Each structure stands twice: as structure tokens, then as C-alpha cells.
Amino acid sequence: MDYIEWFRKRLTDLRMQKGVSARDMSLSLGQSESYINKIENRHTLPSLPGFLYICEYFGLTPQEFFNESDAAPQKTRELLQALEDLSPEQMDHMLQLIRDLNKK
């Protein structure tokens, strides 16, 4: 597996899910307007502190960023937080709904 290419694709996917341009994300991170674009287009990689700022920007831990099986970690975290407020009976209903959705 080409992990560098995977990293670039993951960054792009997460940025698109958030609905933000590469320029806006770069500026939000306090970088030049082309910072994210350069990463996504194979011109550079972030430093470790830069990577940690990227994770913070997305509201993810590094582990969540690198979790290959979770295509939308921000949504997963949001769902888990919402589930915490449900009663056990409501959780049973949600679990059954998820199982039904996965059958299709």
C-alpha cells in the first residue's frame, strides 16, 4: 500500500466532507493559502506538528485519521455522541435500524 498516497487522499476526502476549500483550510491552519493544495498534489507532506493541527482542525485524533475502515470519522464521532443521550430502549431501536440499513 502506498501510505503517502493514501494520506493525501484521506486528507482530500475529509476536507471535502467538511465542505471547505483547500485555501480556506490552509488559512485556518495559519499557513500559506497553498499549503493544503501542496500536500494534496504530492508537492510536500506536513510536519508532525502540522499533521496534529490538521487532526485538530477536523476534530479527530491521529488514530481516527488513520482508521482506514472509517470513511467518515467525523460523522462516526457525531453519531456516537448522539447515541450517548439515548435510553437503552432507544439504542435497541437504533441498532435494529442500522442492521436493517446494512442488509440493503
Secondary structure, DSSP 8 states (H G I E B T S, - for coil): --HHHHHHHHHHHHHHHHT--HHHHHHHTTS-TTHHHHHHTTS----HHHHHHHHHHHT--HHHHT-TT-S-HHHHHHHHHHHTTS-HHHHHHHHHHHHHHHH-
